[in-house]
Amino acid sequence: MKKISILGSTGSIGRQTLDVISQHADKFRVTALAAGKNIDLLIEQISIFKPIVVSVEDQETASKLDSQIGSSQTQILYGQEGAEAVAEIDGADLVVSAMVGASGLRPTLAAARAGKDIALANKESLVIAGEVLTAEIQKKNNRLLPIDSEHSALFQALECGEKHHVKKLILTASGGPFLNTPKKELEDVSVELALNHPTWKMGKKITIDSATLMNKGFEVIEAKWLFGFEPQEISVWIHPQSIVHSMVEYIDGSVISQMGKPDMRIPIAFAISYPQRISMDCNTVSPESFGNLSFQNVDFEQFPSLSLAFDALKEGGTMPSVMNGANEVAVSAFLSEQIKFTGIISTVEKVMELHNTQPANTLDAVLESDLWARNTAQSLIEN
Ligand SMILES: NC(=O)c1ccc[n+]([C@@H]2O[C@H](COP(=O)([O-])OP(=O)(O)OC[C@H]3O[C@@H](n4cnc5c(N)ncnc54)[C@H](OP(=O)(O)O)[C@@H]3O)[C@@H](O)[C@H]2O)c1
């Protein structure tokens, strides 16, 4: 029986993880859950999975939760410390890291320090603090397993050969809702249109990141830290059908890909059951369900975010953290209709231009750069 704690249990990845766990109640048990403010759903999850501890975003939400489930056996915590306690809890073998944005960083680090295996959805942790997080993982020799479908695909394709025989990692990208939108029309796209992803149903923040392709930029950085490849060894191809989740090109010309329907429960199941495989109730694949597969190069003018991400990765140090912090502020400003869609990436670009890169080998250094980026982005947006 594998015991699992989930950070972000009420989100898209959290809910799908619990769905996989429910399909295999004989193999997994939930130890602890951390969520934000959606206590209606959390109460449901508590009654089904009976975690020992739950944590919510703040004290007010914790009091509301307590007044509704006061007599339950589940201990209620809150805030960063609460989420960290969920991540470190004794008895859990694996932590699913699926909070959104920088909120996931400290609890993910806490899980690494506590020697837990981590199934990582919260890619922002690696973007902000790749050096710090991977050093902690190496110290304890625990596993960092990708949940992102692209990295799950790379992980599986890399098991087919030796690292020194790899020529290139090829990340696929659907291209999002604006793949074929003329560049001059992007300025006026609505929040509703930007949230309408053609192939994946996800939380709001990653859906906007997918529309700008910043999500793919984050994934390039994530790939570097997960698998140890340099920026020139990583490329991105547009693949609108999201069936081929990524590929590894070997030096002999063989290209190994992992394919499947766009259903996050597949990489989640792979990560939480690794090194085993478990059966899933996904519909079987067929020629019709895969359809015609197409690939094309990325138009870097249409999607400047990808160039920024490669630049940030090459620059290194605190630059990726700054890119992420500015992006979080800009995405939230777009969602509240303070800025236009194209303002997201132009804000990130300006903040990066203003940044004086520092080493990013301590948590304090990355948190300081994250705060600086947020303040700088906020003042650019307000002015
Ligand atoms: N969705 C996908 O298909 C997908 C695929 C690949 C990678 N990812 C990555 O997975 C992560 C989660 O994405 P998602 O789509 O699942 O996001 P989501 O649906 O927005 O869920 C985010 C989760 O984080 C919780 N949360 C937010 N702020 C918090 C805080 N300050 N303290 C505690 N909990 C907090 C939310 O709680 P409440 O809802 O209760 O407030 C929710 O449980 C992101 O890093 C994303 O890039 C997602």
The ligand as an SDF file (V2000), in Angstrom:
LIG
                    3D

 48 52  0  0  0  0  0  0  0  0999 V2000
   -4.1700   20.9150  -14.9550 N   0  0  0  0  0  0  0  0  0  0  0  0
   -3.3430   20.2590  -15.7120 C   0  0  0  0  0  0  0  0  0  0  0  0
   -3.7700   19.5030  -16.6110 O   0  0  0  0  0  0  0  0  0  0  0  0
   -1.8540   20.3720  -15.5220 C   0  0  0  0  0  0  0  0  0  0  0  0
   -0.9890   19.6790  -16.3860 C   0  0  0  0  0  0  0  0  0  0  0  0
    0.3810   19.7480  -16.1660 C   0  0  0  0  0  0  0  0  0  0  0  0
    0.8840   20.5070  -15.1100 C   0  0  0  0  0  0  0  0  0  0  0  0
    0.0240   21.1980  -14.2920 N   0  0  0  0  0  0  0  0  0  0  0  0
    0.5780   22.0000  -13.2020 C   0  0  0  0  0  0  0  0  0  0  0  0
   -0.0140   21.5610  -11.9830 O   0  0  0  0  0  0  0  0  0  0  0  0
   -0.1520   22.6540  -11.0620 C   0  0  0  0  0  0  0  0  0  0  0  0
   -1.6200   22.7460  -10.6620 C   0  0  0  0  0  0  0  0  0  0  0  0
   -2.3870   23.0510  -11.8360 O   0  0  0  0  0  0  0  0  0  0  0  0
   -3.9550   22.9000  -11.8340 P   0  0  0  0  0  0  0  0  0  0  0  0
   -4.3810   23.0800  -13.2420 O   0  0  0  0  0  0  0  0  0  0  0  0
   -4.3470   21.6670  -11.0820 O   0  0  0  0  0  0  0  0  0  0  0  0
   -4.3630   24.2070  -10.9940 O   0  0  0  0  0  0  0  0  0  0  0  0
   -5.7400   24.5370  -10.2850 P   0  0  0  0  0  0  0  0  0  0  0  0
   -6.8430   23.7240  -10.8620 O   0  0  0  0  0  0  0  0  0  0  0  0
   -5.8530   26.0120  -10.3000 O   0  0  0  0  0  0  0  0  0  0  0  0
   -5.5040   24.0340   -8.7890 O   0  0  0  0  0  0  0  0  0  0  0  0
   -4.5790   24.6380   -7.9340 C   0  0  0  0  0  0  0  0  0  0  0  0
   -4.6340   24.0000   -6.5600 C   0  0  0  0  0  0  0  0  0  0  0  0
   -3.7680   24.7350   -5.7000 O   0  0  0  0  0  0  0  0  0  0  0  0
   -4.5210   25.1870   -4.5590 C   0  0  0  0  0  0  0  0  0  0  0  0
   -3.9400   26.4550   -4.1200 N   0  0  0  0  0  0  0  0  0  0  0  0
   -3.8150   27.6010   -4.8350 C   0  0  0  0  0  0  0  0  0  0  0  0
   -3.2070   28.5490   -4.0960 N   0  0  0  0  0  0  0  0  0  0  0  0
   -2.9470   27.9800   -2.8860 C   0  0  0  0  0  0  0  0  0  0  0  0
   -2.3540   28.4350   -1.6750 C   0  0  0  0  0  0  0  0  0  0  0  0
   -1.8780   29.6840   -1.5520 N   0  0  0  0  0  0  0  0  0  0  0  0
   -2.2530   27.5710   -0.6390 N   0  0  0  0  0  0  0  0  0  0  0  0
   -2.7270   26.3030   -0.7390 C   0  0  0  0  0  0  0  0  0  0  0  0
   -3.3070   25.8230   -1.8600 N   0  0  0  0  0  0  0  0  0  0  0  0
   -3.4080   26.6430   -2.8990 C   0  0  0  0  0  0  0  0  0  0  0  0
   -5.9470   25.3110   -5.0680 C   0  0  0  0  0  0  0  0  0  0  0  0
   -6.8550   25.3240   -3.9790 O   0  0  0  0  0  0  0  0  0  0  0  0
   -8.3910   25.8620   -4.0460 P   0  0  0  0  0  0  0  0  0  0  0  0
   -8.9130   25.5410   -5.4060 O   0  0  0  0  0  0  0  0  0  0  0  0
   -9.0240   25.0750   -2.9280 O   0  0  0  0  0  0  0  0  0  0  0  0
   -8.3490   27.3280   -3.7570 O   0  0  0  0  0  0  0  0  0  0  0  0
   -6.0250   24.0540   -5.9190 C   0  0  0  0  0  0  0  0  0  0  0  0
   -6.1740   22.9310   -5.0820 O   0  0  0  0  0  0  0  0  0  0  0  0
    0.3730   23.9000  -11.8130 C   0  0  0  0  0  0  0  0  0  0  0  0
    1.7030   24.1040  -11.4630 O   0  0  0  0  0  0  0  0  0  0  0  0
    0.2800   23.4960  -13.2910 C   0  0  0  0  0  0  0  0  0  0  0  0
    1.2270   24.1580  -14.0870 O   0  0  0  0  0  0  0  0  0  0  0  0
   -1.3150   21.1410  -14.4860 C   0  0  0  0  0  0  0  0  0  0  0  0
  1  2  1  0
  2  3  2  0
  2  4  1  0
  4  5  1  0
  4 48  2  0
  5  6  2  0
  6  7  1  0
  7  8  2  0
  8  9  1  0
  8 48  1  0
  9 10  1  0
  9 46  1  0
 10 11  1  0
 11 12  1  0
 11 44  1  0
 12 13  1  0
 13 14  1  0
 14 15  2  0
 14 16  1  0
 14 17  1  0
 17 18  1  0
 18 19  2  0
 18 20  1  0
 18 21  1  0
 21 22  1  0
 22 23  1  0
 23 24  1  0
 23 42  1  0
 24 25  1  0
 25 26  1  0
 25 36  1  0
 26 27  1  0
 26 35  1  0
 27 28  2  0
 28 29  1  0
 29 30  1  0
 29 35  2  0
 30 31  1  0
 30 32  2  0
 32 33  1  0
 33 34  2  0
 34 35  1  0
 36 37  1  0
 36 42  1  0
 37 38  1  0
 38 39  2  0
 38 40  1  0
 38 41  1  0
 42 43  1  0
 44 45  1  0
 44 46  1  0
 46 47  1  0
M  CHG  2   8   1  16  -1
M  END
$$$$
